[in-house]
Amino acid sequence: MNRIIRSVLMVAVVVLGVSSVHASTTLMEIGRSPFHQPPLTSVDTLLQMVQDKRQEVMIGFDKAGLTEVYQPFVEQLPTAQIERVDFEKGTWFEWMLFKKKGKGDVRVAKDVTWANEKTFPGFKFDIDYDGNRYTFAVPLGCGNIALMGVKAIPAEPVVVPPPVAANQAPQCGGLTITPVRAFCGQIITVDASGSTDADGSIEKMNIAFVDDQGNVVSETVVDGKLVADVEMPCGATSVKVTMTDDKGETSSQADCVAAVEGMKRVRFLADAGYYRQFDPANYVFGRVGLEYKITDKFAVLGLIGGAPQVEGIDGESAFLVDLLGEYSFASRYFVDLGVGGWITDGDDDNAAENSQLDLVAGFGARVYGEPEDFNASLFVEVRSAFDELDGLYDYGRFGVGVRLRF
């Protein structure tokens, strides 16, 4: 009989023990079994409580089965986003730490539900560990640390940046060169101000002078402007302008091209020809000198040379010093007018032999080459002393010749 009674008592103890382990707690009042006193009043007092009771907090986490979460809890709490909230009836806690009547060892109540109609104030915050987010609550009135629940930390949303439109190259809006013909080294204006960039701004302009072989003769880079003054190089060239925008994209050179011509202001000349004096006398002559262009149509020629007599009964061989003005027209034709020194060692009393200051006039045409390249011209020329113009037929010298420009 005694054995039967003992067996019944043992079964009763086991049943009661299991029931107490799995029993739920209905909480109606805050502060009867506080973990901490006095009541918490601020986040600072919460932090101080955890700091002062680190050992007991650790024991409580161990009893609650979250030993591994203790360290993240104390490390993250100072920087956690702690909210002050009012907990309403029906709020459920997975477990809650407490001390019976505020004394003794730390205990853990599980499956706790607030059943009072009144709300109670407390703190609420999250602690992250091992891919999970633990939500804790601490009532102000008792400091009982409680776990409200655990859930996986949501994955960060993948932010897909909007597609970036391809940068559009700047566009040339027309190119104006003023003037298109100028002397080498003369300043000309390059105007590409009509150019645009649809999705940005034009940061710089590159101006390149390119010869007919595709070689860059000269180049200028201008920052922040679409109008620039640059020097004209020599020869026939093309101006190719490119724009670069704020993203480094460049415009097409094919859209911004203009032909220009740089003229030499000073050139070397050489003349060779024949003079006929009807008195009679025949001369061959040769001269060398320089041409200086004042404008593209008007130039001054300075020449020196000689005119040896090759046949005749009058006249003498002469040394020539000529200064001529030349006017060009219709692309290839020119007229000359000026003065010349006909210097001889003949008889000064003989009008056919003496040294004299001549009036020189001529007319010619270019027959080979381009104006700014090496070319050759044929010309006719007449010269006579100023005091012998009335005897032009007898004493004047009528000539033909070839002029080479280098």
BELRAPE-V63245 format. One record per pair of residues at least 12 apart in sequence whose C-alpha atoms are under 10 Angstrom apart, sorted by the first residue. I is the first residue (numbers start at 1). J is the second residue. D is the distance in whole Angstrom. If there is no record, write none. Layout:
i = {I,I}
j = {J,J}
d = {D,D}
//
This chain:
i = {21,21,22,22,22,23,23,23,23,24,24,24,24,24,24,24,25,25,25,25,25,25,25,25,25,25,25,26,26,26,26,26,26,26,26,27,27,27,27,27,27,27,27,27,28,28,28,28,28,28,28,29,29,29,29,29,29,30,30,30,30,30,30,30,30,30,30,31,31,31,31,31,31,31,31,31,32,32,32,32,32,32,32,33,33,33,33,33,33,33,33,33,33,33,34,34,34,34,34,34,34,34,34,34,34,34,34,34,35,35,35,35,35,35,35,35,35,35,35,35,35,35,35,35,35,35,35,35,35,36,36,36,36,36,36,36,36,36,36,36,36,36,37,37,37,37,37,37,38,38,38,38,39,39,39,39,39,40,40,40,40,40,40,40,40,41,41,41,42,42,42,42,43,43,43,43,43,43,44,45,45,46,46,46,46,46,46,46,47,47,47,48,49,50,50,50,50,50,51,54,54,56,56,56,56,57,57,57,57,57,57,57,58,58,58,58,58,59,59,59,59,60,60,60,60,60,60,60,60,61,61,61,61,61,61,61,61,61,62,63,63,63,63,64,64,64,64,64,64,64,64,64,64,68,68,69,69,69,69,69,70,70,71,72,72,72,72,73,73,73,73,73,73,74,75,76,76,76,76,77,77,77,80,80,80,80,80,81,81,81,81,82,82,82,82,82,82,83,83,83,83,83,83,84,84,84,84,84,84,84,84,84,85,85,85,85,85,85,85,85,86,86,86,86,86,86,86,86,87,87,87,87,87,87,87,87,87,87,88,88,88,88,88,88,88,88,89,89,89,89,89,89,89,89,90,90,90,90,90,90,90,91,91,91,91,91,91,91,92,92,92,92,92,92,92,92,92,92,93,93,93,93,93,93,93,93,93,93,93,93,93,94,94,94,94,94,94,94,94,94,94,94,95,95,95,95,95,95,95,95,95,95,95,95,95,96,96,96,96,96,96,96,96,96,96,96,96,96,97,97,97,97,97,97,97,97,98,98,98,98,98,99,99,102,108,108,108,109,110,110,111,111,112,112,112,120,120,120,121,121,121,121,122,122,122,122,122,122,122,122,123,123,123,123,123,123,123,124,124,124,124,124,124,124,124,125,125,125,126,126,126,126,127,128,128,128,128,129,129,130,130,131,131,131,131,131,132,132,132,132,132,133,133,133,133,133,133,134,134,134,134,134,134,134,135,135,135,135,135,136,136,136,137,165,166,167,167,167,167,167,167,167,167,167,168,168,168,168,168,168,168,168,168,169,169,169,169,169,169,169,169,169,169,169,169,169,169,169,170,170,170,170,170,170,170,170,170,170,170,170,170,170,170,170,170,170,171,171,171,171,171,171,171,171,171,171,171,171,171,171,171,171,172,172,172,172,172,172,172,172,172,172,172,172,172,172,172,172,173,173,173,173,173,173,173,174,174,174,174,174,174,174,174,174,175,175,175,175,175,175,175,175,175,175,175,175,175,175,175,176,176,176,176,176,176,176,176,176,176,177,177,177,177,177,177,177,177,177,177,177,178,178,178,178,179,179,179,180,180,180,180,180,180,180,181,181,181,181,181,181,181,181,181,182,182,182,182,182,182,182,182,182,182,182,182,182,183,183,183,183,183,183,183,183,183,183,183,183,183,183,183,184,184,184,184,184,184,184,184,184,184,184,185,185,185,185,185,185,185,185,185,186,186,186,186,186,186,186,186,187,187,187,187,187,187,188,188,188,188,188,189,189,189,189,189,189,190,190,190,190,190,190,190,190,190,191,191,191,191,191,191,192,192,192,192,192,192,192,192,192,193,193,193,193,194,194,195,195,195,195,195,196,196,196,197,197,197,197,197,197,198,199,199,199,200,200,200,201,201,201,201,201,201,202,202,202,202,202,202,202,202,202,202,202,202,202,203,203,203,203,203,203,203,203,203,203,203,204,204,204,204,204,204,204,204,204,204,204,204,204,205,205,205,205,205,205,205,205,205,205,205,205,205,205,205,205,206,206,206,206,206,206,206,206,206,206,206,206,206,207,207,207,207,207,207,207,207,207,207,207,207,207,207,208,208,208,208,208,208,208,208,208,208,209,209,209,209,209,209,209,209,209,209,209,209,210,210,210,210,210,210,210,211,211,211,211,211,211,211,211,212,212,212,212,213,214,214,215,216,216,216,216,217,217,217,217,217,218,218,218,218,218,219,219,219,219,220,221,221,221,222,223,223,225,226,226,231,232,232,232,232,233,233,233,233,233,234,234,234,234,234,234,234,235,235,235,235,235,235,235,235,236,236,236,236,236,236,236,237,237,237,237,237,238,238,238,238,238,239,239,239,239,239,239,239,240,240,240,240,240,240,240,240,241,241,241,241,241,241,242,242,242,242,243,261,262,263,263,263,263,263,263,264,264,264,264,264,264,264,265,265,265,265,265,265,265,265,266,266,266,266,266,266,266,266,266,267,267,267,267,267,267,267,267,267,267,268,268,268,268,268,268,268,268,268,268,268,268,269,269,269,269,269,269,269,269,269,269,269,269,269,270,270,270,270,270,270,270,270,270,270,270,270,270,270,271,271,271,271,271,271,271,271,271,271,271,271,271,271,271,271,271,272,272,272,272,272,272,272,272,272,272,272,272,272,272,273,273,273,273,273,273,273,273,273,273,273,273,273,274,274,274,274,274,274,274,274,274,274,274,274,274,275,275,275,275,275,275,275,275,275,275,275,275,275,276,276,276,276,276,276,276,276,276,276,277,277,277,277,277,277,277,277,277,277,277,277,277,277,278,278,278,278,278,278,278,278,278,279,279,279,279,279,279,279,279,279,279,280,280,280,280,280,280,280,280,280,281,281,281,281,281,281,281,281,281,281,281,281,282,282,282,282,282,282,282,282,282,282,282,282,282,282,283,283,283,283,283,283,283,283,283,283,283,283,283,283,284,284,284,284,284,284,284,284,284,284,285,285,285,285,285,285,285,285,285,285,285,285,286,286,286,286,286,286,286,286,286,286,286,287,287,287,287,287,287,287,287,287,287,287,288,288,288,288,288,288,288,288,288,289,289,289,289,289,289,289,289,289,290,290,290,290,290,291,291,291,291,291,291,292,292,293,293,293,295,295,296,296,296,297,297,297,297,297,297,297,298,298,298,298,298,298,298,299,299,299,299,299,299,300,300,300,300,300,300,300,300,301,301,301,301,301,301,301,301,302,302,302,302,302,302,303,303,303,303,303,303,304,304,304,304,304,304,304,305,305,305,305,305,306,306,306,306,306,306,307,307,307,307,307,313,314,314,314,314,314,315,315,315,315,315,315,315,315,315,316,316,316,316,316,316,316,316,316,316,317,317,317,317,317,317,318,318,318,318,318,318,318,318,318,319,319,319,319,319,319,320,320,320,320,320,321,321,321,321,321,321,321,322,322,322,322,322,322,322,322,322,323,323,323,323,323,323,323,324,324,324,324,324,324,324,324,324,325,325,325,325,325,326,326,326,326,327,328,328,328,329,330,331,331,331,331,332,332,332,332,332,332,332,332,333,333,333,333,333,333,333,333,334,334,334,334,334,334,334,335,335,335,335,335,335,335,335,336,336,336,336,336,336,336,336,337,337,337,337,337,337,337,337,338,338,338,338,338,338,339,339,339,339,339,339,339,339,339,340,340,340,340,340,340,340,340,340,341,341,341,341,341,341,341,342,342,342,342,342,342,342,342,343,343,343,344,351,351,351,351,351,352,352,352,352,353,354,355,356,356,356,356,356,357,357,357,357,357,358,358,358,358,358,358,358,358,358,359,359,359,359,359,359,359,359,359,360,360,360,360,360,360,360,361,361,361,361,361,361,362,362,362,362,362,362,362,362,363,363,363,363,363,363,364,364,364,364,364,364,364,364,364,365,365,365,365,365,365,366,366,366,366,366,366,367,368,369,371,372,372,373,373,374,374,374,375,375,375,375,376,376,376,376,376,377,377,377,377,377,378,378,378,378,378,379,379,379,379,379,380,380,380,380,380,381,381,381,381,381,382,382,382,382,382,383,383,383,383,383,384,384,384,385}
j = {109,110,109,110,111,109,110,111,112,94,95,109,110,111,112,113,92,93,95,96,109,110,111,112,113,114,115,90,92,111,112,113,114,115,116,89,90,91,92,112,113,114,115,116,89,113,114,115,116,117,118,114,115,116,118,120,141,114,116,120,121,139,140,141,142,143,144,98,101,102,139,140,141,142,143,144,98,99,100,101,102,141,142,97,98,99,100,101,102,103,107,142,143,144,97,98,99,100,101,102,103,139,140,141,142,143,144,145,49,53,56,57,96,97,98,99,100,101,102,103,104,105,106,107,141,142,143,144,145,49,50,53,98,99,102,103,140,141,142,143,144,145,49,102,140,141,142,143,140,141,142,143,139,140,141,142,143,122,123,138,139,140,141,142,143,122,140,141,84,122,123,140,78,82,83,84,123,140,78,140,143,77,78,82,123,138,140,143,74,77,78,78,143,73,74,77,143,145,74,70,74,97,105,106,107,70,73,74,97,106,144,145,70,71,73,74,106,97,105,106,107,96,97,98,105,106,107,108,145,73,95,96,97,106,107,108,145,146,108,97,106,107,108,94,95,96,97,107,108,109,110,146,147,129,130,127,128,129,130,134,127,129,129,127,128,129,130,126,127,128,129,134,136,127,127,126,127,128,129,125,126,127,124,125,126,127,128,124,125,126,127,123,124,125,126,136,137,122,123,124,125,126,137,121,122,123,124,125,137,138,139,140,119,120,121,122,123,124,137,139,118,119,120,121,122,123,124,139,114,118,119,120,121,122,123,124,137,139,114,115,116,117,118,119,120,121,113,114,115,116,117,118,119,120,112,113,114,115,116,117,119,112,113,114,115,116,119,148,110,111,112,113,114,115,146,147,148,149,109,110,111,112,113,114,135,136,137,146,147,148,149,109,110,111,112,113,136,146,147,148,149,150,108,109,110,111,112,113,136,144,145,146,147,148,149,108,109,110,111,112,136,137,138,144,145,146,147,148,109,110,138,143,144,145,146,147,142,143,144,145,146,142,144,142,144,145,146,146,146,147,147,148,146,147,148,139,140,141,138,139,140,141,137,138,139,140,141,142,143,144,136,137,138,139,140,143,145,136,137,138,139,145,146,147,148,137,138,148,147,148,149,150,150,150,151,152,153,152,153,152,153,151,152,153,154,155,150,151,152,153,154,149,150,151,152,153,154,147,148,149,150,151,152,153,147,148,149,150,151,148,149,150,149,199,199,197,198,199,200,245,246,247,248,249,197,198,199,200,245,247,249,250,251,196,197,198,199,200,202,243,244,245,247,248,249,250,251,252,195,196,197,198,199,200,201,202,242,243,244,245,246,248,249,250,251,252,194,195,196,197,198,202,242,243,244,245,250,251,252,253,255,256,192,193,194,195,196,197,241,242,243,251,252,253,254,255,256,257,192,193,194,195,196,255,256,191,192,193,194,195,255,256,257,258,190,191,192,193,194,195,226,227,239,240,241,255,256,257,258,189,190,191,192,193,194,227,256,257,258,189,190,191,192,227,229,239,257,258,259,260,190,191,229,260,232,260,261,232,239,258,259,260,261,262,232,235,236,259,260,261,262,263,296,231,232,233,234,235,260,261,262,263,264,265,295,296,231,232,233,234,235,261,262,263,264,265,266,293,294,295,296,231,232,233,234,235,261,262,263,264,265,266,230,231,232,233,234,262,263,264,265,229,230,231,232,233,234,262,263,228,229,230,231,232,233,228,229,230,231,232,227,228,229,230,231,232,207,226,227,228,229,230,239,241,258,225,226,227,228,229,241,205,225,226,227,228,241,242,243,256,225,226,227,228,226,227,226,242,243,251,256,243,245,251,243,244,245,246,249,251,245,245,246,247,245,246,247,224,243,244,245,246,247,223,224,225,226,243,244,245,246,247,248,249,250,251,222,223,224,225,226,243,244,245,246,247,248,221,222,223,224,225,226,242,243,244,245,246,248,250,220,221,222,223,224,225,226,227,228,241,242,243,244,245,250,251,219,220,221,222,223,226,240,241,242,243,244,250,253,219,220,221,222,228,230,239,240,241,242,243,253,256,257,220,221,237,238,239,240,241,242,253,257,232,233,236,237,238,239,240,241,257,258,259,260,233,236,237,238,239,240,259,233,234,235,236,237,238,239,259,235,236,237,238,237,237,238,237,237,238,239,240,233,234,235,237,238,230,231,232,233,239,231,239,240,241,241,241,242,243,243,243,244,243,241,243,262,260,261,262,263,260,261,262,263,264,260,261,262,263,264,265,372,260,261,262,263,264,371,372,373,259,260,261,262,263,372,373,258,259,260,261,262,257,258,259,260,261,253,256,257,258,259,260,261,252,253,254,255,256,257,258,259,253,254,255,256,257,258,254,255,256,257,256,372,372,293,295,296,371,372,373,291,292,293,296,371,372,373,291,292,293,294,295,296,299,372,290,291,292,293,294,299,300,301,406,289,290,291,292,293,301,372,374,405,406,288,289,290,291,292,301,302,303,374,404,405,406,287,288,289,290,291,301,302,303,376,403,404,405,406,286,287,288,289,290,303,304,305,376,402,403,404,405,406,285,286,287,288,289,303,304,305,376,377,378,379,401,402,403,404,405,284,285,286,287,288,305,306,307,378,400,401,402,403,404,285,286,287,307,378,379,380,381,399,400,401,402,403,286,307,308,309,310,380,381,397,398,399,400,401,402,307,308,309,380,381,382,383,396,397,398,399,400,401,309,311,312,382,395,396,397,398,399,400,312,314,315,352,382,383,392,393,394,395,396,397,398,399,312,314,392,393,394,395,396,397,398,312,313,314,315,352,393,394,395,396,397,311,312,313,314,315,352,394,395,397,309,310,311,312,313,314,315,316,352,394,395,397,307,308,309,310,311,312,313,314,315,316,317,397,398,399,306,307,308,309,310,311,312,315,316,317,318,397,398,399,306,307,308,309,310,311,317,399,400,401,305,306,307,308,309,317,318,319,320,399,400,401,303,304,305,306,307,308,319,320,401,402,403,302,303,304,305,306,307,319,320,321,322,403,301,302,303,304,305,306,321,403,404,301,302,303,304,305,321,322,323,405,302,303,304,405,406,303,324,325,326,405,406,325,326,325,326,327,327,328,327,328,329,326,327,328,329,330,331,334,325,326,327,328,329,334,335,324,325,326,327,328,336,323,324,325,326,327,336,337,338,322,323,324,325,326,336,337,338,321,322,323,324,325,340,320,321,322,323,324,340,319,320,321,322,323,340,341,318,319,320,321,322,318,319,320,321,342,343,319,320,342,343,344,352,350,351,352,353,395,344,346,347,350,351,352,353,354,395,342,343,344,345,346,347,352,353,354,355,342,343,344,345,346,353,341,342,343,344,345,346,353,354,355,341,342,343,344,345,355,340,341,342,343,344,339,340,341,342,343,357,358,338,339,340,341,342,357,358,359,360,336,337,338,339,340,341,360,336,337,338,339,340,359,360,361,362,337,338,339,360,361,338,361,362,363,363,363,364,365,365,365,365,366,370,371,364,365,366,367,368,370,371,377,363,364,365,366,367,377,378,379,362,363,364,365,366,377,379,361,362,363,364,365,379,380,381,360,361,362,363,364,379,380,381,359,360,361,362,363,381,382,383,358,359,360,361,362,383,357,358,359,360,361,383,384,385,386,356,357,358,359,360,361,383,384,385,355,356,357,358,359,360,385,354,355,356,357,358,383,384,385,355,356,357,356,385,387,388,391,395,388,394,395,396,395,385,385,384,385,386,387,388,383,384,385,386,387,382,383,384,385,386,387,388,389,396,382,383,384,385,386,387,388,389,396,381,382,383,384,385,386,397,380,381,382,383,384,398,379,380,381,382,383,398,399,400,378,379,380,381,382,400,377,378,379,380,381,400,401,402,403,377,378,379,380,402,403,378,379,402,403,404,405,402,404,405,405,405,406,405,406,404,405,406,403,404,405,406,402,403,404,405,406,401,402,403,404,405,400,401,402,403,404,399,400,401,402,403,398,399,400,401,402,397,398,399,400,401,396,397,398,399,400,395,396,397,398,399,396,397,398,397}
d = {9,8,10,8,8,9,8,8,9,10,10,8,6,5,6,8,10,10,10,10,7,7,6,5,6,9,10,10,9,8,6,5,6,6,9,10,10,10,10,7,6,5,6,7,9,9,6,6,5,9,9,8,9,7,10,9,10,9,10,8,10,8,9,6,6,10,9,10,8,8,9,9,6,5,9,9,9,9,8,6,7,9,8,9,6,5,5,4,5,8,10,7,10,9,9,6,6,7,7,5,8,10,10,8,4,6,6,10,10,9,9,10,10,7,5,5,8,9,6,8,10,10,8,9,10,6,5,5,8,7,10,9,8,8,7,10,9,9,6,5,7,10,9,8,10,8,6,7,9,8,8,9,9,6,5,6,7,9,10,9,8,5,6,7,7,9,7,9,9,10,9,8,9,7,9,9,8,10,9,10,10,9,10,10,9,8,9,8,9,7,7,10,8,10,7,9,9,10,8,9,8,10,8,7,10,8,10,9,8,8,10,8,6,8,10,9,10,10,9,7,9,9,6,9,9,6,7,7,9,10,10,10,8,10,10,9,10,10,10,9,9,8,7,10,7,8,8,9,6,9,8,10,9,9,10,8,9,7,9,9,10,10,10,7,7,7,10,9,6,8,9,9,10,9,9,9,7,8,10,8,8,7,10,7,7,7,10,8,6,7,10,6,6,5,8,10,10,8,6,5,6,10,9,7,6,5,6,9,10,10,10,9,10,8,6,6,6,7,9,9,9,6,5,4,6,9,10,9,8,9,5,5,6,7,9,10,9,9,7,8,8,7,7,5,7,9,8,5,5,6,6,7,6,9,10,6,5,6,8,9,10,8,6,5,8,10,10,9,10,7,6,4,6,9,10,9,7,9,9,7,6,5,6,8,10,9,8,6,6,4,7,8,6,5,6,9,10,7,5,6,6,9,6,5,4,6,6,10,10,10,9,6,5,7,9,6,5,6,8,7,10,9,9,6,6,4,6,9,6,9,10,9,5,5,6,9,8,8,6,8,9,10,9,9,10,10,9,9,9,9,10,10,9,10,9,7,8,8,9,6,6,8,7,5,4,5,8,9,9,10,8,6,5,6,7,9,10,6,5,7,9,10,10,10,9,7,9,10,10,10,10,9,10,10,10,9,8,10,9,9,9,9,6,6,9,10,7,6,4,5,9,8,6,5,6,5,9,7,8,6,5,7,9,9,6,5,6,6,9,6,8,9,10,10,10,10,9,7,9,9,10,8,9,7,7,7,6,8,9,9,7,9,9,9,7,8,9,9,10,9,8,7,9,9,5,6,6,8,7,6,4,7,9,8,8,7,9,6,7,6,10,10,7,6,5,8,9,6,5,6,8,10,9,8,10,10,9,6,8,10,8,9,7,9,7,4,7,9,8,8,8,7,8,9,9,6,6,10,7,7,4,4,7,8,8,8,6,8,6,7,8,7,9,10,7,6,5,8,8,9,10,10,9,9,8,9,6,7,7,8,6,5,7,9,10,10,9,9,8,6,5,6,9,10,10,9,10,7,9,8,7,8,10,9,10,8,9,9,10,8,7,5,6,8,9,10,9,9,6,5,6,7,8,9,7,9,9,10,8,7,5,6,9,9,9,8,9,7,8,7,9,8,5,4,6,6,10,9,10,9,8,7,5,5,5,8,9,5,6,6,7,10,9,5,5,6,8,8,9,9,10,10,8,5,5,8,10,8,9,10,6,5,5,6,10,8,6,6,6,6,7,6,5,6,9,9,8,8,6,5,6,7,9,9,10,9,6,4,7,9,10,9,9,5,6,9,8,9,9,8,8,5,6,10,8,10,8,10,8,10,10,9,9,10,9,9,7,9,10,9,10,9,9,10,7,6,8,9,10,9,5,6,9,9,7,8,9,7,6,4,6,9,9,9,9,10,9,6,5,8,9,8,6,5,6,9,9,7,6,4,5,7,8,9,6,5,7,9,10,10,8,6,5,6,8,7,6,9,9,7,6,5,6,9,9,10,7,6,4,6,9,9,8,6,5,6,8,10,10,6,5,6,8,9,9,7,6,5,7,9,10,10,10,6,9,10,8,6,5,6,9,10,10,9,8,9,6,6,5,6,9,10,10,9,9,10,9,5,5,6,7,10,10,10,8,7,5,6,9,10,10,8,7,8,10,9,9,10,9,9,10,10,7,9,10,8,10,10,9,9,7,10,10,10,10,10,10,10,10,10,10,10,10,10,10,8,10,8,8,6,9,9,8,6,8,9,10,7,4,6,6,10,9,8,6,5,6,8,10,7,8,8,6,4,6,8,8,9,9,6,6,6,8,7,6,4,6,8,9,8,6,5,6,7,10,9,6,8,9,6,5,7,9,6,9,8,5,7,9,9,9,7,9,9,9,8,9,10,8,9,6,9,10,9,8,10,10,7,9,8,6,5,7,8,9,9,10,7,5,5,6,10,9,10,10,10,9,6,5,7,9,10,9,10,7,6,8,6,5,6,9,10,10,10,10,8,6,5,8,6,5,6,7,9,9,8,10,7,6,5,6,7,6,4,6,9,8,10,9,10,8,6,5,7,8,8,5,5,6,9,9,10,9,10,9,10,10,7,6,4,6,9,8,6,4,7,9,10,10,10,10,9,5,6,7,9,5,6,9,9,10,9,9,10,7,6,4,6,9,9,9,10,10,10,10,10,9,8,5,6,6,10,8,10,9,10,8,8,9,9,6,5,4,7,9,10,10,10,9,10,8,5,5,6,9,9,9,8,9,10,10,9,8,7,6,6,5,7,9,9,9,9,7,5,7,8,8,9,8,8,7,8,8,8,5,6,9,10,8,5,6,6,8,10,8,8,10,7,8,6,4,6,6,6,9,9,10,9,9,9,9,6,6,5,6,9,9,9,10,10,9,10,10,10,6,6,4,5,7,9,9,9,8,9,9,10,9,8,6,6,7,7,10,9,9,10,9,7,6,4,7,9,10,9,9,9,9,10,9,10,8,5,6,7,9,10,9,9,10,10,10,6,5,4,7,9,10,8,9,9,9,10,8,5,6,6,10,10,9,9,7,5,4,6,9,10,9,10,10,6,7,10,9,10,9,9,10,9,9,10,10,10,10,9,10,10,10,9,8,10,8,6,5,7,10,9,9,7,6,5,6,9,9,10,8,6,5,7,8,10,7,6,5,6,9,9,10,9,8,6,5,6,7,9,10,9,8,6,5,7,9,10,8,6,5,6,8,9,8,5,5,6,9,9,9,9,6,5,7,9,6,4,5,8,9,9,6,7,9,10,10,10,9,9,6,7,9,9,8,9,9,8,5,4,8,9,10,9,6,7,6,9,8,5,8,9,9,8,6,8,8,9,9,6,5,5,8,9,9,9,8,8,6,5,6,9,9,7,6,5,6,9,9,5,5,7,8,10,10,7,6,4,6,9,10,9,10,8,10,9,6,6,6,9,9,6,5,4,6,8,10,8,8,9,5,6,9,10,9,9,10,9,9,10,10,9,9,10,10,9,9,10,8,8,6,5,8,10,9,8,9,8,6,4,6,9,9,10,10,8,6,5,6,8,10,9,8,6,4,6,9,9,10,10,8,5,5,6,8,10,10,8,8,6,4,6,9,10,10,10,8,6,5,7,9,10,7,6,5,5,9,9,10,9,9,8,6,5,6,6,10,8,9,9,8,6,5,6,9,10,9,8,5,5,6,7,9,9,8,4,6,8,9,9,10,8,10,8,10,9,6,9,10,10,9,9,6,8,9,10,10,8,5,7,9,10,6,5,4,6,9,9,9,9,8,6,6,6,6,10,10,9,10,7,6,4,7,9,10,10,9,6,6,6,9,10,7,5,4,6,9,10,9,9,9,5,6,7,9,10,7,5,4,6,9,9,9,9,9,5,6,6,10,10,10,7,9,10,9,9,10,10,9,10,9,9,9,8,7,7,6,5,8,6,5,7,7,6,5,6,9,8,6,5,7,8,7,6,5,6,9,8,6,5,6,7,8,6,4,6,9,8,6,5,6,8,7,6,4,6,9,9,6,5,7,8,5,6,9,10}
//
